[in-house]
Amino acid sequence: MPERVSEHRRIAVLGGVYANAEALAAVLADARRRDAQAVFCLGDLGGFGAHPDRVFPLLRQHGVRVVRGNYDEAVATAAADCNCGYTDPIAHTSSANRAWLATLPAHRRIALGPHRVLMCHGSPRRINEFLWESTTPDGLLRRLLAAHAADVLLCTHTGLKWRRALNGGAAHAVNVGAIGRPENEGTPDVWYALLTAAPELEVEFVSVAYDYEAAARAIEAEGLPPEFAETLRTGWWTTCLENLPARERARGRF
């Protein structure tokens, strides 16, 4: 059967929840205030935070439509590694939630006004592919859009937001960033993307403040690496730095 494509005028898109229920709740409330018709999550529901099971009720309560991330795939299959250089136990994800993760699609398509939107986690060709702003060429993005009959590509996985207009503004690639931890710029706030069809595509990156101290204390109480709590409090990454290209790493403290 052909894929059913929903139609919208204004959507909120977030990535990388990383078990940060405090940030997720704040972002969902902000998206509702901004009149988003629908909210989409591009995967990685757990990872760095203390209580992954706390994010699932929020997603269901708000009707968030989720794409499978590499962490979600690893948890659903009880893999030892999420294929991104970070190993995390699955003991705090219930069997019911692990079963639900296994049902998540790898891609989602919607119509945003006249724009054909393709959503994925890393890239349309590989769930854990990093599409960095500094190292991803326009030609690759054009090929991915053409291969999947899309005008707009939405992804995450890197944790750093960026957008690029292509083909004279007729096509777009947007990395929506992550809400589970800050963006390595020295502030604890997190970011998501708000997209509006106008009919020209409008992309707004929205900064959201939340109770990061509560999330950091939960990490410490669970005995997780203290670096995870430090990142939430300071806004500077202390882990996964080996994945960053030179230009992205130069923006941070470490």
N, C-alpha and C positions, 0 to 999 in steps of 0.2 A: 504494500500500500504506500502511496506517496506520503511524505512527511507533512503533518499538519503544521501550518505556519500561523501563529497568532499575530494579531495586528495591534499596534500601540502608537501613541503619540509622544509619550514621555515615560522613560524608564530609569530606574536606579540599578546600577551594576556594581557589585563588590567582589573582591577576591580575598583569598588567604585569611580565613577566620581564625585559624590556629588555636582553637579552643578558647578564644577570648570572648566569653559571653557578655562581659561588660561592654566591650566595644561594639559587639553586634547589636545589642539592645539600643545603644545610643545612635548607631547608624540607621537602624530601622525606624526609629522615632523621627530622625531628621528627614529621611526620605519621605515619610508620611506627611510631614509638615510642608514639604516642597511639592506635594501633589503628584508624586510618581504613581502612574497607573499600575505598574508592576515592578517587582524587585527580583533581580537575578543574582545568583552567587556562582562564581566560576570555580569553586572547588577549594580543596584543602581545608576541611572543617576542623581538623585537629592539628597537632604538631608541637607547638611550643608551650601551650598553656596547660593548666592544671586539671581541668574538668571538661573533657570533650563532650560528655553527655549533656551538659547544660546548654549547648548551642542548638540541639535538635528541636526541643520544644519551641524555641523562638522562631526557628525557620518555619515550622509547621503552623504556628499561630498566625504568622504574617503571610502565609502563602508564598514563601520565597521559592522560586524555581531554581534548582541546583544542577550544575554540571559537575561531573566527576573529576576530581583532581588526582594527582599521583599519590598523595597521602591517603585519600579515600580509597583508592584502588588497593593500596597495600594493606590497609586495615580490613577491607572487605574480604581479601584473600588470605589474611593472616600471614602476610609476608613479613620478613624481619626488617626490611629496609624499604623506605619510600622512594628509592631511586633518585634522591636529590641530595645525598650526602648527609642526611639527618636520620638517625635511627631512633624510633620511639616505640615504647611498649603499647599494646592495645588493651591492657587490663581494665582501663577505665572507660572503655567504649562497650556498651551493652551488646549482647548478641542480637537483639532486635534492631538496634541502630546499625550494627555491622551488616545485617541482612539488607537493610534499606540502602546503605551505601552501594551495595552490589547492583542495585536497580538503577542507579543514576546513569544518564546518558553521557557519552563522551562529548557530544556537541548539542547545541540548541540553535534553532533558526527562528527568527521573528521578522515581521515587517514593521519597520519604524517609519511610518508615513511611506514615502516612495523608496526607502532604503532597505535593501536586503541585508540583514544582519546575521552573521555567523558568530556564535559564542563557543569558546573552548577554554581549556585550562592553560596548557603551554603553547601549543600551536595546533593547527588542524592536522598536521602530519605526525606529531608525537606529543604525548601527554606531558612529558617532562622536558620539552625543549624550551630553552631560555630565549625569549625575544627581547634582547636589551636594546635600549634606545641608541646607544653609541655604536653597536656592532651589527645591527640588523639592516641590510641594504633595502632600498626601495624596490629593487627588482624582485627580491624574494617575496616581499609583501604583495606585490602585484601578482606574482605567480600563484601564491596561496589563494588570493581572492578570486582569480580567474578559474582556478581548478575547482573551487567550491561554489561558483556562481553567486558570489556575494559582493556587496558594495562596501560593507563595514565588517572589519574583523575585531572582535573583542577578546582579550586574553588577560592572563595574570601570570602567576608562577614566579616572576622575578621579584615581586614585592615592591617594585618601583614604578610609579605611574609615568606614562608619556602618551602623546598622541601625534599622529602624522597624517597630513593630507596628501593624497596621491592622485595622479591623473587629473591635475588641475582642479582639485577639490571635489571631483566626482566620486572618489573612493577615500576610505579612511581606515587606519589601523589605530587601535586604542588599547594600551595596557592600563587596566583600571587600578593597578596597584594592589595593596592588601590592607585589610582592616585589623588584622590580628596583632600587628606590631607596627611601630612608627616607621617612617620612611628614611631613616639614617640622615636626618637633617637637624637634629638637636632639639626637637620638640616632641612631646608624647602624643600629640594629636594624630589621628589616622585619617585616611582618605578613601573616598569612593567616587564613582563617576555618575553624573546625571546627564542623560542624552535626550534630546528633544528634536523632533522633526518639525521644520519650520518654514518652507520645505527644505531649506539648506540645513544640513545636520549641525546641531549645536551640541558641543561637549563641554561640560563644566566639571572640574574636579572640586569636590567639596571636602573641606577639612572639618573634622568632628572631634570635639573634646569629650572625654569620658572619664570614668573613675579608674584610671590606670593604677592607682595605688592599691585598690582592692584586688585587681588582677595580679599585681606583683606580689602581694602578700599571700595570695592563694598558691602561686608558684613556689614560694619559699616554704609554705606549710606542707606542700607535697614532696619537698626534698628534690625538686628539679634543679638543674644547673642554675646557679645564681646569676649567670650571665643573661639568662632569659628575663629575669626580673629587672636587672640593670638596664636592659634595652628599653623596656616599657617606661621606666622612670626618666631616663636621660634622653631618649629619642635617638641614641646612637647605636648602630649595630655592633655587636661584639662576637657574633657567630655568622657562619655562611659567607664570610668575607672572601674566601677563596673562590667563590663563584662570580664575584664582581669583576667586570672588565675594568681596565685602568681608569677610564674616565669616570665611571660610576663610583669606584672606590675612592678616588681623589676628593669626592664631595664629602666624605665622612671624616670622622675623627681618627679612625684606626686603619 
